[in-house]
Amino acid sequence: MTPEQLAEKILQALAALAADGTIAVEGGLPGELKVERPKNPEHGDYATNVAMQLGKRAGMNPRAFAELLAAKLTDDEAITEVSIAGPGFINLRVAADAQGKIAQAIVDAGPAYGATDTLHGLAVNLEFISANPTGPLHLGHTRWAAVGDALARVLTAAGAKVTREFYINDRGNQMDKFGESLKAAAHGEPIPEDGYHGEYIGELAQRIVAEVPAILELPVGEQSVAFREAGYERQLKEQQDQLEHFRTKFDVWMSERSLHEQDGVGHAIEKLREQGHLYDADDALWMRTTDFTDDKDRVLIRTNGEPTYFASDAAYYVNKRERGFEVCMYLLGADHHGYVNRLKAIAACAGDDPERNIEILIGQLVKILKGGEEMRLSKRAGTIVTLAELVEEGGVDPLRYTLCRYPVDSPLTLDIEEMTKQVSENPVYYVQYAHARLASILRNADELGIKLDEFEPGLLSHDREGDLLRALAEFPRIVATSAELREPHRVARYLEDTASAFHKFYDSCRVLPRGDEEVEPVHKARLTLVSATRTVLANGLDLLGVSAPERM
C-alpha cells in the first residue's frame, strides 16, 4: 500500500462518516490529503493530522473527531492498528500483506515507477545555461548543467512538458573582440588588452588556419569577421560536445542573433507598446518597469537607434511565451540577482502574471578544492576553471551527483578527492554501491535458478523489511515534491536514506538460501523486494543524470 492509497482509504472513511450523518464538516470534505511517516517509527507506519484540520469545522473536539475516524478505519483489513496521540494525531499500522504489495507494483512499473501527474501538461521552458560562444564553459556553467538537467528530468517525471533551452550570447561587442583575438593569435601578434586571453585562443586560431588556410588570404579588414565566425562555430561545437559528455542535453539552442535577424525585438516592442508600458524620453525608448517593482525604468532602444541587451531579454521572453510555454524558468548565476525584478517586470509589462508565468532561480558560487587548495586557474582558459577540466578531475557521476545534492541557493565548496573516494562516507559511492550490491544479489539468484514466479507479500513482515518498503513507497511523493519546489537535491537525499534502509534490511534479513537450503517463499519475497529497491535506486539516479552501475 502506498501513502497515496492509504490517504484514499482515509478519505473514503471520512465520506462514509459524512454519508451516515456521523460528521458534518463545514465547507465539505477535502478532495485529497497526505499521510506522513512519523519521525518515531514506534508510533506507527504512517500518521495524519486530518482530525485536527477538520475537527473544529465539524463542531467537535479534534480528539473526539479522531476517535470516530479511528473506529471507522479499524474496519479495513489492510489497517492493523489505529491509535490517537496528543490533541488528535492518528497513527496507523498497515498489514504486512498490504504493505508488501508495493514491491511487486514497483517491479511491474519498472522505469515508470516514481512518475506522477502532479504537473500534468504544464508547458515549461527551462533556460539553464546562457553563455558566450567565445570560450570554454566554466565552473558556474557546470553547476547549472548538472542541476538544470536534473530539474528538467524531475519536472518531466512529474508530468510537465519541458523544453531545455541554451541561450547563445552570440551578438555584441564580445563577439568582435573574440574575432580580433583570434586574428591576432593567427598572425603571431599580441592579443588586444581587452581581448580574450588563454592558451585556447592560440590553439583555436591554429586550428582555424589549418582547416581554412584561405582565411589568411582575405583582405585584412575582413579577417576579423571571418575568424569571429569560424571561431564561433568551433567553440559552440566544443561546448555542445562537452555538455553531451556531461549527459546534459538541450532541445533548443537559441541564438541571440536570430532574435534580431528575425525582428524579434521589433515584434516584442510592438506587443509591449500595446500593453501601454513603453514611452519615449531623451530620444530613447523606455519600458516603465518601475510600475512592477523594478528599481528603475529600462531603456529598450538607445538614442543611436541600437537596441539594448534588455531589449533582447524582453524579446526573448515574448518569443518563449508565443511558442506556447506557460512557465518560463531561468536559472541564473549568483551575480544576476539584479535580473530578478527586471525579468519579472518584463512579464508584467507583457500582460502576464510575474508570479505564475516566470520563475527565476539563483545559484550560488561553487569552489572546488584539489589537494586542499582552491582551483582558480585553468590550464587552457587562464582565468577560469573549465567544465572539461572538472570532468577530467572528478568524473561525470561524482561531479553531477555532488552538484545536485545541495540546494542551488547554498554556496558550495567541493573537494575533488573527497567526492571521488570509494568509501561509504562518500554519498555518490554509497548510493551507487547499494545499486551494484542489489544487482549482484539478483545475478546470484539467477545463477541459482531462482525464478520470481510467485510472491507472497505478507511474508515481508520483518521491521527492516517494513522500513524499506515504506521508503520505496515514498519515491513518487519525493519526485512530485522535488518538481513542485524545483529542488532536485531532494532526490539525492532520498536515495541516500533508501540505500541506508536497504543495507539495514540486508544485514538483518537473509535473502538467498544458504548452501543446500531449499528455496522458500520468503526468499522469493525478499528477492522481489531487492528487485524493487534496485528499480527505485536506478530510477532516482537517472533523475540526477547519474549512472546505476551493475558492478563496482
N, C-alpha and C positions, 0 to 999 in steps of 0.2 A: 504494500500500500504506500503510495506516495503521499507527501504532505498535502498535495492538492486534492487527492482522493479523500483523505481524512477531513479536510476542510469542507468538502462537498457533503460528507456524511453529517457533519455538524449543522450545516445549512438545512439539510433535509430534516434533521431532528427539530430544529427551530420552526421549520414550516409546519411540521406535524403538531407541535405545541400551539402554534397560532391557529391552525385549522380547527382544533377541537376547543378553542377558546381558553386554553390554559394561560396563554400570554397574549397581550395586545400591545405591540410596540408602536409608539407614536412615530409616524413617518415611515413605517413599514420596516421589513427586514432588509439587511444588506444583501446586495447581489453577490458579493464574494467576501471572503475573509481569509486571513492567513493563520496558520498554526506555526509555532516556533519550537525548536529544540531547546529544552530548558538547560540553563548553564550547569545545573547539578543533575547528572543522569539518574540519581536516586529518586528524583521527583517524578520520573516517568519518561516515556519516549518523546512525547510532544506536549505542548501546553497552549492554551488560548485564553485571552482576556475578554472574550466576546461578552461574557456576563457583565463585566464592568462597563463595557461600552453601551449595552442595551438595557441594563437593569433600571436605571432611573427613567429612561424613556418608556419603560413598561410599568412605571409606578411601583417598582419593587426595590427592595434592598438587593444589591448585586449578588450577595452570597445566596440569598433565597432564590434568585433567578438561576444561579449556577446549580443549585440543588435540583431544580426542576429539569434543567437541561441534562445534568449528570444522570438522573434516573432514566431519562429517555435514551441516552447513549448506551447505557448498560444493556439495553435490549439487542444491541448489534453484536453478532458473534465475532466480528473482526476486532472488537474492542474488549480487552480482557479486564481492564481496571480503569475506573474513573475516580479521581479524588479532587477535593476542593482545598485550596490553600489561601490563606490570608483573606482579603476582602472579597475574593471571588474568582481567583485564578483557577482554571480547570486543567488538571494534569491527566494525561491519558497514556495507557499502555496498549500496544497493538498486539494481537495474536501473532505467534511466530509464523504460521502458515500464510496469514495475510501480508505480513511484512516481508516474508521471504520471496513472495511473488515478484517483487521489484527486480530481483536478479535475472529472472527469465525475461522479464519485459525489456530490460536493458540489452540483453544478448540479442533478443529478437529485433530490437530497434537498430542496433549496431551504430554506424557513424551518425545516424539521425538522432541518437539519444542526446538530450540536452537542448535541442532546438525547441523554441516556443513561438507563439504567435503574438507575443506581447506588443511588438511594434509592427504588426502585420500591415504590409503595403506602404509603410511610411517611406517616401522617396527622399533619400538623403544624399547630398553632395558633400563628400568629405575631402577637403583640401588639406593635406598634411605635410607637404613639402613645397616650399616656394624658393627656388634657387636660381642664381645666375649661372648660365652655361659657360662660365669663364674660369672655372677651376674645379678641383675635386670637391665632392661632398664631405662635410666636416662633422665633428662630434655632435653639434646641435642637430644637424640633419639626421644623424644616426639614431638619436633618441626618438625623433618623430617617425623615422622609417619603421622602427620596431613597434612603438606604441600606436601610431596611426593605423598601421596594418592590422594589429591585434584588435583595435577598436572596430575597424571595418568588419572583421570576422565575427566579432561578438554581436554587432548590430545586425548583421546578416542572419546569424543564428537565432536572433530574437524576432525575425520576420521582416526586417526592414529591407528595402531595395537600395543598396548602397553603390554609389559610383565613386571610386577612388580617383582623385584628381591631383596632378602635379602641375603647378603654375610655373612656367618657364619665364623668368625675367630677362627676355631677350631683346629688350628695347632700351635705348637711352645711352647716356654718356659712358657707362661702364663697358658697353659692348665696343665702342670706338677705342677706348683705352686698351681693351683686350687685343684688338687688331693691331694697334700701334706697337704693343709689347711684342707680339709675335713677329711682326715685320722687323723690328729692331734685332730680336734674337736671331732671326734667319740671316741677317746681314752682319752679325757679329758686332753690333753696335750696343751701347749701353741702353738698358731699359729706361724709358722715361720715369722720372722720380715718382709721378703719380700713377704709374702703370702697374702691371701685375708682375710680381717677382716670384722666385721659387724655381727649382730645377724643372718643374713640369712645363714651364713656358719654353725653355730651350729644347726640351725633349719633343714637345708638340710641334714647335717650329720646324725642327729637323724632319719630323715625320711628314709634315705637310709638304715640305720641299721634295722629299723622296717620292711621295705619291703624286705630287702635282708639280713637277720641275718647271713647267712653263710659267709658274706664278712669279718667278723672279724676272721673267722677260716682260712682264706687264709694265706700263708706264708707272713711275714711282708714285704718282698721285692716285693710282688705282690699287696699288698693292695692299694698303692698309685694309680697305674694304674686302679684298679677296682673302687676305689672311683672317680677317674677322669672321667671314662666313665659313671658311674651311675649318677654322678652329672651333667655331660654334658647333658645326655638325659633328666633329670628332669628340669634343668634350661632352656634348649631350649624350652621345652614344656610350661614352665611358660611364657616365652617371647611370644610364639605363642598365648597363651590364652589371655594374656594382650592386644596384638595387635588386636586380633579378637574382644575383648570387646570394643576396641577403634575404631572399624569399619575400621581397616586398614588390608587389605588382600594382601597376596603375592602369585604370581603364581609359583614362583621358590624360594626354599631355597637352595642356592648354598653353598656347603661345600668346604672350602679351602683345606681340606684333600683330597677330591675327585680329585681335580686338580692334586695333586701329585701322588695319588694312581693309577690314570689312565694315568700317564705320560704326563699330560697336559703341564708340564713345559718343558720336553724334546721335545715334539712336537712343542711347541712355539719357542724354541731355534732354532730348525731346520728351521722353517719358517723365523725367523728373520735373521738367518745366510744367507739364500738365498737372502735376500734383501741387504746384504752387509754392515750391520751396527754393526756387532759384531767383537770383536778382543780379542786376548789373551795377557795378560800382567801381570807380577808379579805372575805367577801361578794361575791367576784367569781369569774368562771370563767376558768381559765388553760389554756394549752396548754404542755406540758412540752417546749419546743423545744430546751432545753439538752441533751436526750438526743441531739440531732443537730446539734452544732457551733454552735448559736446562742449568743450571749453571755449571754442571759438568757431566762427564760420570758416568754411574751407573754399579755397579757390579751385575752380574746375578748369577754366581757360585763362591763361596769363594775358597780360597786356600785349604781348607779342603774338598772340593767337595760338600759342602752343598749349596743349592740354597738360595738366599736372599729373603726377603719379596718383593722386587722389581720384582724378577723373578715370584713370584705368581701374582703380578699385571699384568705383561706382558702376562703371560699365560691366565689369566682370560679375558683380553681384546681380545686376539686371539680367545679364546673359544666363546665369545659372537659374534664376527663377523662371525665365522664359523657356528654359529647357525642361521645366516641369518638376524641379526639386522643391519639395515642401520645406525642407530644412537645409540650410547651408551651414556646414560646420567648418570652422577654421582652427587649425592647430598651429599656434604661433610661439615663437621663442620668448624668453624672459625679457628681452629688450623691446618687446612690442606691446607693452601694457597700454601705451597711448592709442593703440589701434582699436581697443575695445569699444570705447564710446563712439569713435568716428564711424566704425563699421556698423554699429547698431543704429547710428543716426542715418546712415545710407539706407538701411532697411526701412526705417520710419519714413524718410523722405520719399521712398519709392511706394509708399502706401501700405507697407507690410507691418506685421507685429514684430517688433525687435525682440520680444521675449519668446516668440514662437518660431519665427522663420529664420533666425540667425543665431548661431551659438559659437562662442569663441573660447577655446581652451588655451591657457598659457602654460607653457612648460618651463620649469626652472633649469638652472645651469647644471651641467654634469662635469665632474672632474674625474679623470682616470689616473690611477696610481700604477706605477710599474717600478718594482724594486724599492718601494717605499717613497718614491718621488713622483710628483705630478708630471704627466706627459703634457708638454706645452707646444713643442715644435714638431713639425713634420719633416721627414727626410726630403720629400718632394715639394711640398707646398710652402715650406719656410716658416709660416706663422700659425698654422692650424694643425690639429690632429685630424687625419682623414678617416673616413669610413673604411676604406680599403685597409689601412694600417691597423685599425681597431679589430677588424675581422681576422686579419693575419695574426694578431697577437692573442686574441681571446677566443676566436671561433664563432661561428654563426649562432649555434644553440646557446652557449653561455651568455653571449652578449645580448641576444634577443630576450631571453628569459629574464636576465637581471634587469634590463632596462624596463621591461613590462611589469616587474614585480612591485614597483613603487608608484604611488600617486604622482601624476605629472606635475603637480604644483609643489612637490618636495624637491629641494636641491639634492643632488646625488654625488657621492664620492665612491667610485667603484675601483676595487683593487683587482687588476688583471690576474695576479697569482691566486687570489682567494676564489675568484669566480670560475677558475679552471681546475681547481683541486678536485680530485676524485675521492672525496670524503663525504660522510653523511651530513656534516655541518654545512656543506655547500648545497643550497636549495635545488638548483637545477639538476645536480648529480643525484640528489636524494630522490627526486620525483622520477627521473629517467631510470635510475636503478630499480625502483619499485616496478616500473613497467617491464623492464628486462627480466626481473625475477618472476613476474606473473607469466610472461611469455615462456620462460624456462619451465615453469610448473606445467603449463599446458602442453609443451613439447614432450615432457616426460610422460604425461598421461597418455599422449598419443602413441608414444613408443611402447607403453604397457598395454596398448589396445583398448583403453578405457573410452567408451563412447558415451556422450552426454545424451542418451536416448530416453532418459526418464529423470524426472526432477520432482522431489518431494519437498516443497518449501518449508513445511513445518519442522523439518529436521535442522534447520538453521536457527537453533534456539539458544546457542551459547551467547553470553553477554557480548563477547568481542564480535561475534557474527552480527548481532543486532546493531552494535555501534557502526560497523562497516556498512551494513545495509542502509541505515539512516543517513550516513554520509553520502552514499551513492544517490539516494533519493533526493538529496538537496541540489544536485547538479543543475537541473533545469531552472531552479529558482536563482542559483548563483549566476547563470548565464543571463537570465532576464534582468536581474538587479544590476549586473555589470553593464548591460546595454542601456538601461534606463538612466543610470547615474553617469554613464560614459567613463567607467572605471574598470578597464580590463585587468588591473592588478588584482582584483578580487578573485579572478580565475586562478592566478598563480598561488595565492594564499590558500585557496580551497584545495588545490592539488596537493599542496604540502600536508595539509590536515588529513586528506584522504589517504595519502601514501602512509602517513603515520598510523592511521586506523588499520590499514592493510597489514603493516608489519606486526602490529599488536595481535591481530587476528591470526596471522601465520605462526607467530610464536606460541599461541595458545591452542590452536586447533590443527590437528593432523589432517592434511589434505589428501595425500596419496597413501595407499596401503603400504605397510612395511613388508619387505621380504615376500614370503609366501601367503600373506594375508589375502583373504577373498576381497574382491571389490564390493563394498557395501553401498547401499543407497546414500548414506551420509557422505561418502567420498564424492559421489556424483553431485550431490547437492552443493558441497563445498567447491568443487571444480566449476560449477555453474556460477557461484559467487566470485571465484577467481576470474572467470571469463568476463563477467560483468564489470569487475573492477578494472581489468585491463582495458575494456572498452571506454570506460569513463576517463581514465588517465590519458589514453590516446586521443580522445575527443578534446579533452581540455588542453593538452599540449598543442594540438592542431590549431586551436583558437589563438594561441600565442605565436603560431608560426614556428614551433619548436618540434624537432623530430622525436618520435617514440621508438627508441632502439629495441630490437629484439634480443640483442646480446650486449653485454658490457664486461 
